[in-house]
């Protein structure tokens, strides 16, 4: 049974690669014969996917410094999007959630006024369990939602810890790959020249927004022990701090005289440059302390790079040690140091692991398969 679905996503391309997720999901759903409309903001470029109906009713919602003005623009965008979708015969509305606030609640309430069905992909479960978030808003959002999608078993269990009655409404649909939206750069010498990196360096890459949960301090603390065995190592940090002061990390760098072994690009990396950061890297390191799902990991595997990640449950659902990636004990500096030294000594293994990881990302995490699983959620309504 085919369904007409509206994905309503105010975030879109604002400050992240989330729009690639939306576009991959859209492509996968269309290939599974779902009639789809995507409503987002006007910062998001049209993906020009055959069959996708694309609308940008959320006009300039992130351009104003005024919270009130931004909120008004959000509400107007929601009203236009839901009206348009509902009067186009759409009854299923799919939202992506990274946080909870009254505007998110408004979106769901407005859909329910028009008797729509709601599917919610919860990207960040902590947004529902954070003590600073209104428990009333969270409870209402769950109450209004007809189906919930999480990316893995760990996230599902975290939600059930908050509300066990949601069990019958939760489905697991993995995060898809980035393969359709990236250009893999194979000329490492060219990329290293562009970023000012010596061809003789062994490059570790820490990529993405620098958040406290991502454990950069653990990697910095491990670097001293890595340098002793691999004096040609270079840690490339690419990403801007998010609700986080870099001063604490700089203190570790200064106290341990690490500056000459670190290249810091503390900024938002433009999409056209991302391929060069992955190309120059020998190993991508994700020393995270907490995570529900990592777009950086999926991006790494899509770029055919080997990844070393902490052994958190969401990572272990994807990564098998020494097969399609590498694992170390979470928040254990000595284990991370030993693992880095071991990996850097075996270039052949790194290449093999990168290839196996890329094969995995293009099969199990292909968007057509993701679309099939998502369509099953719609059909259960």
Secondary structure as GFF3:
##gff-version 3
##sequence-region A 1 381
A	DSSP	beta_strand	4	8	.	.	.	ID=ss1
A	DSSP	alpha_helix	18	31	.	.	.	ID=ss2
A	DSSP	beta_strand	35	41	.	.	.	ID=ss3
A	DSSP	beta_strand	53	58	.	.	.	ID=ss4
A	DSSP	alpha_helix	67	86	.	.	.	ID=ss5
A	DSSP	beta_strand	92	97	.	.	.	ID=ss6
A	DSSP	alpha_helix	102	113	.	.	.	ID=ss7
A	DSSP	beta_strand	117	122	.	.	.	ID=ss8
A	DSSP	alpha_helix	126	129	.	.	.	ID=ss9
A	DSSP	alpha_helix	135	144	.	.	.	ID=ss10
A	DSSP	beta_strand	147	150	.	.	.	ID=ss11
A	DSSP	alpha_helix	153	162	.	.	.	ID=ss12
A	DSSP	three_ten_helix	164	169	.	.	.	ID=ss13
A	DSSP	beta_strand	170	172	.	.	.	ID=ss14
A	DSSP	three_ten_helix	179	181	.	.	.	ID=ss15
A	DSSP	alpha_helix	188	195	.	.	.	ID=ss16
A	DSSP	beta_strand	202	207	.	.	.	ID=ss17
A	DSSP	three_ten_helix	212	214	.	.	.	ID=ss18
A	DSSP	alpha_helix	216	229	.	.	.	ID=ss19
A	DSSP	beta_strand	233	238	.	.	.	ID=ss20
A	DSSP	alpha_helix	247	255	.	.	.	ID=ss21
A	DSSP	three_ten_helix	259	261	.	.	.	ID=ss22
A	DSSP	beta_strand	262	265	.	.	.	ID=ss23
A	DSSP	alpha_helix	271	280	.	.	.	ID=ss24
A	DSSP	beta_strand	283	286	.	.	.	ID=ss25
A	DSSP	alpha_helix	295	302	.	.	.	ID=ss26
A	DSSP	beta_strand	307	310	.	.	.	ID=ss27
A	DSSP	alpha_helix	313	316	.	.	.	ID=ss28
A	DSSP	beta_strand	326	328	.	.	.	ID=ss29
A	DSSP	alpha_helix	333	344	.	.	.	ID=ss30
A	DSSP	alpha_helix	347	361	.	.	.	ID=ss31
A	DSSP	alpha_helix	367	379	.	.	.	ID=ss32
###
